[in-house]
Amino acid sequence: MVEVRTVELFCGAGGMSLGFKRAGFELVQAYDSWDKAVEIYRRNLGGSVWQADLKDIFRIGPMLATLAPDILIGGPPCQDFSAAGERVEGERAALTRAFAMLVAIVRPRWFVMENVPLAARSQAWIDARAMLVKAGYGLTEAKLDASYYGVPQRRRRLFVIGRLGEQDGFLESALAAARSPRSMTIRDMIGDALGDACHFQPCVSGTRGIWTTDGPAPTICRDSRRSIPPNYRPHPTDSVLIEAGAFYTRPYYEGRGVRTLDEPAPAVIRTTRERPRPHYLANPHPADPVPAATAAVLTQKQVSRIQGFPIEWDWSSAGSRDTDQMIANAVPAPLAEAIGRVILAREAGDTIPEIQGQFGQWLRQQHGFSKAVVRNAKTRLNRARRLLDGRTFANASIEIAMLEATEGFLCLPTGTRSDLRKALHLYREWQSYAKERQAKRRAADLDIEAIAA
Ligand SMILES: C[S@@+](CC[C@H](N)C(=O)[O-])C[C@H]1O[C@@H](n2cnc3c(N)ncnc32)[C@H](O)[C@@H]1O
């Protein structure tokens, strides 16, 4: 496999780096300004991490250019945008612009930027986006829920994935295809730690309660309290959690505090593992499956695992509060790994973007194509894209020139070549039509809003 040289900005304790490393990326350098995070990164992922203030673009830009990475990744601080913060755009929001500037200076083939979903509406991202587009990147902006990418936590985050020369949205269908059909739960996580056995309270009395993690899982009923059979010894780290069958996490605003093991945890924040306060105990959320007082309070190790760090991740050089902060800051490694794999598969030409929207319907209505001709047009479009290794080019002439330069294309009969070119042209025509229609709809929506106001 080709080595993809990777540099991470704002690396924190290393969650995102760990995921990309597992996916097969070569970590060449990482930067963060926080000494504690740099130390945790170093002891778990190795020495190529520097403490540096990334606002200092004059110093960092030339350094990065010398490293010549193939991909820049990073999650600039999100406090200025996050629902939990005050949402005043200040110096930390400006670091999103700094990330974009560094990408524009270094111009790696790819970049990945992570932030909270609200960042998408910030002025900092509008500015950053304009710089990235100007620098020649096609963008895929996706809000992904970590619980569908191997993480037992409902954590929605904005990921912006850029690749030089692409059309916007080029990786959307591949990210959707990598999503698992159901959310990962805390019980799934505990099962991993238990190794060869995990306990499910049987839904029907007298049926099996211990299952191996290698075999098919039983149907899980939503009974929240699960007693442990006397002869069963759970993993010591999780015994309290398993016995309680439910866990408490500090709720956001008026949200729910207690969840069963058959759910993902809510998004981890610094105070996730706080005990329930008297106010909550006196005014519990109506949907709590059991009283908060009987639910387990998560340990720091468990929260670290819920954020995708392996059980053996060494946090020992940092104090407890700093560790909670670093855990909460992280991109869960399994989510980063899934994104990394999607990128590598596209880089290798193993995936192509799916045909979007109502292309077929448009061909029938606009060009009077029969069903069979529509099918042929789609097959030819996919064939052209496979020859292009899944690349979608922002510039139509470059796309055709690149297609014509591929070896596979040169071997084809003249008629087939012309069919493939035509399929690419038709799809572009459909894309401009769809774009225009969307713009008209937006304008009409604005008119209606103005009338209503
Ligand atoms: C959201 S966290 C990144 C977490 C990381 N992606 C992970 O997966 O663990 C943002 C990081 O930006 C760092 N940071 C804040 N201001 C910085 C600056 N001026 N220069 C460099 N790093 C900075 C913080 O110390 C924090 O670790």
Ligand as a Chemical Component Dictionary entry (heavy atoms), coordinates in Angstrom:
data_LIG
# 
_chem_comp.id                   LIG 
_chem_comp.type                 NON-POLYMER 
_chem_comp.pdbx_formal_charge   0 
_chem_comp.three_letter_code    LIG 
# 
loop_
_chem_comp_atom.comp_id 
_chem_comp_atom.atom_id 
_chem_comp_atom.alt_atom_id 
_chem_comp_atom.type_symbol 
_chem_comp_atom.charge 
_chem_comp_atom.model_Cartn_x 
_chem_comp_atom.model_Cartn_y 
_chem_comp_atom.model_Cartn_z 
_chem_comp_atom.pdbx_ordinal 
LIG C1  C1  C 0  -10.818 19.507 19.899 1  
LIG S1  S1  S 1  -9.235  19.328 20.552 2  
LIG C2  C2  C 0  -8.515  18.190 19.428 3  
LIG C3  C3  C 0  -8.602  16.762 19.856 4  
LIG C4  C4  C 0  -7.939  15.791 18.933 5  
LIG N1  N1  N 0  -8.382  15.926 17.574 6  
LIG C5  C5  C 0  -8.158  14.352 19.389 7  
LIG O1  O1  O 0  -8.725  13.548 18.622 8  
LIG O2  O2  O -1 -7.751  14.000 20.496 9  
LIG C6  C6  C 0  -8.488  20.859 20.168 10 
LIG C7  C7  C 0  -7.038  20.970 20.572 11 
LIG O3  O3  O 0  -6.550  22.236 20.109 12 
LIG C8  C8  C 0  -5.525  22.634 20.996 13 
LIG N2  N2  N 0  -5.256  24.080 20.798 14 
LIG C9  C9  C 0  -5.994  25.131 21.218 15 
LIG N3  N3  N 0  -5.425  26.289 20.830 16 
LIG C10 C10 C 0  -4.298  25.961 20.147 17 
LIG C11 C11 C 0  -3.279  26.708 19.479 18 
LIG N4  N4  N 0  -3.311  28.053 19.465 19 
LIG N5  N5  N 0  -2.277  26.045 18.886 20 
LIG C12 C12 C 0  -2.222  24.693 18.903 21 
LIG N6  N6  N 0  -3.151  23.929 19.524 22 
LIG C13 C13 C 0  -4.181  24.552 20.124 23 
LIG C14 C14 C 0  -6.066  22.263 22.356 24 
LIG O4  O4  O 0  -5.006  22.115 23.288 25 
LIG C15 C15 C 0  -6.797  20.939 22.067 26 
LIG O5  O5  O 0  -5.982  19.850 22.379 27 
# 
loop_
_chem_comp_bond.comp_id 
_chem_comp_bond.atom_id_1 
_chem_comp_bond.atom_id_2 
_chem_comp_bond.value_order 
_chem_comp_bond.pdbx_ordinal 
LIG C1  S1  SING 1  
LIG S1  C2  SING 2  
LIG S1  C6  SING 3  
LIG C2  C3  SING 4  
LIG C3  C4  SING 5  
LIG C4  N1  SING 6  
LIG C4  C5  SING 7  
LIG C5  O1  DOUB 8  
LIG C5  O2  SING 9  
LIG C6  C7  SING 10 
LIG C7  O3  SING 11 
LIG C7  C15 SING 12 
LIG O3  C8  SING 13 
LIG C8  N2  SING 14 
LIG C8  C14 SING 15 
LIG N2  C9  SING 16 
LIG N2  C13 SING 17 
LIG C9  N3  DOUB 18 
LIG N3  C10 SING 19 
LIG C10 C11 SING 20 
LIG C10 C13 DOUB 21 
LIG C11 N4  SING 22 
LIG C11 N5  DOUB 23 
LIG N5  C12 SING 24 
LIG C12 N6  DOUB 25 
LIG N6  C13 SING 26 
LIG C14 O4  SING 27 
LIG C14 C15 SING 28 
LIG C15 O5  SING 29 
# 
